[in-house]
Amino acid sequence: GGRKGRAEYLEGPRIPRSHFLDLEDIVTSKALYPDLNPKDLYSTFPPPSLFAATMDAMGVTQDKQVIVYGRQGCHFTPRTWYLIRTYGGPNQRVGLMQGSLDEWIELGGEVDATPMESYDVWAKDLFHKADEAAYPVANDAKERFVDMMQVVEMIEQNGDEDTAQPKTNIIDTRGSSFASKGHMPGATHVPYSSLTESDNSLKLKPAEDLRAILKDAGIGEPDDKSKVLLTCGSCVSVCHVALAMEECGYDKPLLYDGSWNEYGRDPDTPKIVPDSSN
């Protein structure tokens, strides 16, 4: 906390010809989209038109490879990767650099150290350009996202032994708040930090380690097509598990965009909460 990513980008160094993307510049904020986010949830995935305007602003087209990178300690790069991977569709190539900008520099990678005075990718500007954006967003960009009522239905189906409906494996990727603040009934805890190297949050563990973690969480083999729902605090750290699943050959999971930010504050949702008497 406390770091200013935009200021660090402007000051440099940065990879030449790279663009800065602030997570909060590409979300469905209540300030810009009051009808789409009446509960004022934070970090919700953006409308397709805002994503398209962002790609236009950065000069991204589907014939270009996109590489996402960050500085050491940045936890948002998998979210950016997932956003482009999902909204960009099958023709948009996107990769996530394993390791940080700091390591890139240590290895002699080329950088631009010239300070910049300003950078023009801002939410308020993108919002006003969204309706005229040209980037072709995938038609199924948001089909893997579910809302709170769908999650409640999944939990009820999971608890109903008589239903023929398929069960859903609910994976919660938060850290310690899974236990301290409560969680959904039947959810399995897979902290996002368990998927990365202990000394480097920007490097995934080897694929065989990821497969073992996913198997321990009850996620079957990639070819069994079981339903997996990912949830966290605000639909950011879920992208670590989505990334690990893709690395291991699984289909895209379902994501609960509202996550605990919405679910936890609603008094009527079923929850497992810590005993306040202890």
C-alpha positions in Angstrom: 0.0 0.0 0.0 1.0 3.6 -0.5 2.8 3.1 -3.8 1.8 5.3 -6.7 2.1 3.3 -9.8 1.4 6.1 -12.2 4.0 8.3 -10.6 6.6 5.5 -10.7 5.8 4.9 -14.4 6.2 8.6 -15.3 9.4 8.9 -13.4 10.9 5.8 -15.0 12.5 3.5 -15.7 10.0 1.6 -17.8 10.2 -0.8 -20.7 10.4 1.2 -23.9 7.1 1.9 -25.7 5.2 0.5 -22.8 1.9 1.9 -21.5 0.7 2.3 -17.9 -2.7 0.9 -16.9 -4.2 1.6 -13.6 -6.6 -1.0 -12.4 -9.0 1.7 -11.2 -9.1 3.3 -14.7 -10.7 0.2 -16.2 -13.5 -0.8 -13.8 -17.2 -0.3 -13.5 -17.0 2.5 -11.0 -20.2 3.9 -9.5 -19.0 7.5 -10.3 -19.0 6.7 -14.0 -21.6 3.9 -14.2 -24.2 4.4 -11.4 -26.7 2.2 -13.1 -24.3 -0.6 -13.6 -22.8 -0.4 -10.1 -25.5 0.9 -7.7 -23.9 -0.8 -4.7 -20.6 1.0 -5.2 -18.6 -2.2 -5.4 -14.9 -1.7 -6.0 -12.7 -3.2 -8.7 -15.6 -4.7 -10.7 -14.7 -5.7 -14.3 -15.4 -2.9 -16.9 -18.2 -2.6 -19.5 -16.9 -3.9 -22.9 -17.0 -0.4 -24.3 -14.6 1.0 -21.7 -12.2 -1.9 -22.3 -12.4 -1.1 -26.1 -11.6 2.6 -25.4 -8.7 1.6 -23.3 -7.2 -0.6 -26.0 -7.7 2.2 -28.5 -6.0 4.7 -26.2 -2.9 2.4 -25.9 -2.8 1.6 -29.6 -3.6 -2.1 -29.1 -5.0 -4.1 -32.0 -5.6 -7.8 -32.4 -2.6 -8.3 -34.6 -0.3 -7.1 -31.8 1.1 -9.2 -29.0 0.5 -7.7 -25.6 2.9 -8.3 -22.7 1.8 -7.4 -19.1 4.5 -6.6 -16.6 4.8 -4.9 -13.2 7.2 -3.8 -10.5 8.2 -6.1 -7.6 5.3 -6.4 -5.2 2.6 -5.6 -7.8 -0.4 -8.0 -7.3 -2.5 -6.8 -10.2 -0.8 -8.1 -13.2 -2.8 -11.4 -13.4 -6.0 -9.3 -13.3 -4.8 -7.3 -16.3 -3.7 -10.4 -18.1 -7.1 -12.0 -17.5 -9.0 -8.9 -18.6 -7.2 -8.7 -21.9 -7.3 -12.5 -22.3 -11.0 -12.6 -21.8 -12.3 -9.4 -23.4 -9.8 -9.6 -26.2 -11.0 -12.9 -27.4 -9.1 -15.8 -29.1 -7.3 -13.6 -31.6 -5.7 -11.3 -29.1 -2.3 -12.6 -28.0 -1.5 -11.7 -24.4 1.3 -12.9 -22.2 2.3 -12.2 -18.6 6.0 -11.6 -17.8 7.2 -13.9 -15.2 9.3 -11.7 -12.9 9.3 -8.0 -12.3 10.6 -4.9 -14.1 13.3 -4.8 -11.4 14.5 -8.3 -12.5 14.3 -7.2 -16.2 16.7 -4.3 -15.3 19.0 -6.6 -13.4 19.3 -8.9 -16.4 20.2 -6.0 -18.7 16.8 -5.6 -20.3 16.4 -2.3 -22.3 14.6 0.5 -20.4 13.5 4.0 -21.0 14.7 6.1 -18.0 13.5 9.5 -19.4 10.9 11.1 -17.0 7.5 11.8 -18.6 5.3 14.8 -17.6 2.0 13.2 -18.2 0.2 10.1 -19.6 -3.2 10.3 -21.2 -5.0 7.1 -20.2 -7.4 8.3 -17.5 -10.8 6.8 -16.6 -12.7 10.1 -17.2 -11.3 10.4 -20.7 -11.8 6.8 -21.6 -15.4 7.0 -20.4 -16.2 9.8 -22.8 -14.6 7.9 -25.7 -16.2 4.5 -24.9 -19.2 4.8 -27.3 -16.9 5.5 -30.3 -14.3 2.9 -29.5 -13.1 0.7 -32.4 -11.4 -2.2 -30.7 -13.4 -5.4 -31.4 -14.3 -6.8 -27.9 -15.0 -10.6 -27.8 -18.7 -11.3 -28.0 -18.5 -13.7 -25.0 -16.4 -11.3 -22.9 -18.6 -11.4 -19.8 -20.2 -14.9 -20.1 -18.0 -16.4 -17.4 -19.1 -13.8 -14.8 -21.9 -14.6 -12.4 -23.9 -12.4 -10.0 -24.8 -12.9 -6.3 -28.1 -14.6 -6.9 -26.4 -17.2 -9.2 -23.8 -17.8 -6.5 -26.5 -18.4 -3.8 -28.2 -20.8 -6.2 -24.9 -22.7 -6.6 -24.5 -22.9 -2.9 -28.0 -24.2 -2.4 -27.5 -26.8 -5.2 -24.3 -27.9 -3.6 -26.1 -28.6 -0.3 -29.1 -30.4 -1.9 -28.3 -34.1 -2.0 -31.5 -34.8 -4.0 -30.8 -32.5 -6.9 -29.6 -33.8 -10.3 -27.9 -30.4 -11.0 -24.1 -30.5 -11.2 -22.2 -29.3 -8.2 -19.9 -26.3 -8.3 -16.5 -26.2 -6.7 -16.2 -22.8 -5.0 -12.7 -21.6 -4.6 -11.9 -18.5 -2.4 -8.5 -17.0 -3.1 -8.4 -14.4 -0.3 -5.6 -14.4 2.3 -6.3 -14.4 6.0 -9.7 -12.7 5.7 -11.1 -16.0 4.5 -11.0 -17.1 8.2 -11.2 -13.8 9.9 -14.2 -12.3 8.0 -16.1 -15.4 7.0 -16.7 -17.3 3.7 -19.3 -19.0 1.6 -20.6 -22.4 2.8 -18.6 -25.2 1.1 -15.9 -22.9 -0.2 -12.3 -24.2 -0.4 -9.5 -21.8 0.6 -6.7 -21.4 -2.0 -4.8 -18.3 -1.1 -3.5 -16.6 -4.2 -0.1 -16.3 -2.7 0.2 -20.1 -2.6 0.5 -20.1 -6.4 3.5 -17.9 -6.6 7.1 -18.4 -5.6 7.6 -17.6 -1.9 10.3 -15.0 -2.7 8.7 -13.5 -5.9 5.0 -12.7 -6.1 5.3 -12.2 -9.9 6.5 -15.7 -10.7 4.1 -18.7 -10.8 5.2 -21.9 -9.3 6.1 -24.7 -11.7 3.1 -26.3 -13.5 3.4 -29.6 -11.5 3.2 -27.7 -8.3 0.2 -25.7 -9.6 -1.6 -29.0 -10.6 -1.0 -30.4 -7.1 -2.5 -27.3 -5.5 -5.5 -27.4 -7.8 -6.0 -31.1 -7.2 -5.8 -30.6 -3.4 -8.6 -28.0 -3.8 -10.9 -30.6 -5.3 -10.5 -29.4 -8.9 -10.5 -32.5 -11.1 -8.5 -33.2 -14.2 -8.7 -30.7 -17.0 -10.8 -33.0 -19.1 -13.6 -33.7 -16.5 -15.3 -30.3 -17.3 -16.5 -29.8 -13.7 -17.8 -26.3 -12.8 -15.4 -24.1 -10.9 -16.3 -20.8 -9.4 -13.6 -18.3 -8.2 -14.3 -15.6 -5.6 -12.1 -13.4 -3.5 -12.4 -9.9 -1.9 -13.0 -7.9 -5.1 -12.4 -10.2 -8.1 -8.7 -9.4 -8.3 -6.8 -12.2 -6.8 -9.1 -14.8 -8.4 -7.1 -14.1 -11.6 -4.1 -15.8 -10.0 -6.1 -19.1 -9.9 -7.6 -18.4 -13.4 -4.0 -18.0 -14.7 -2.8 -21.2 -12.9 -5.8 -23.1 -14.4 -5.0 -22.0 -17.9 -1.3 -22.9 -17.4 -2.5 -26.4 -16.5 -4.9 -26.8 -19.4 -8.2 -26.2 -17.7 -11.2 -24.5 -19.2 -12.0 -21.0 -18.0 -13.6 -20.9 -14.6 -16.6 -18.9 -13.5 -15.8 -15.6 -11.7 -18.0 -13.9 -9.1 -17.3 -10.2 -9.9 -18.9 -8.9 -6.7 -17.0 -11.4 -4.6 -16.9 -10.9 -0.8 -17.1 -7.1 -1.3 -20.8 -7.7 -2.2 -21.6 -11.1 -0.7 -20.1 -10.4 2.7 -22.0 -7.1 3.3 -25.4 -8.6 2.3 -27.3 -9.7 5.5 -29.3 -12.4 3.7 -26.6 -14.4 2.0 -25.6 -17.8 3.7 -22.2 -17.5 5.3 -19.8 -19.3 7.6 -18.6 -16.6 10.0 -16.0 -16.8 12.8 -17.3 -17.3 16.4 -17.3 -13.8 17.9 -17.4 -15.3 21.4 -13.8 -16.5 21.2 
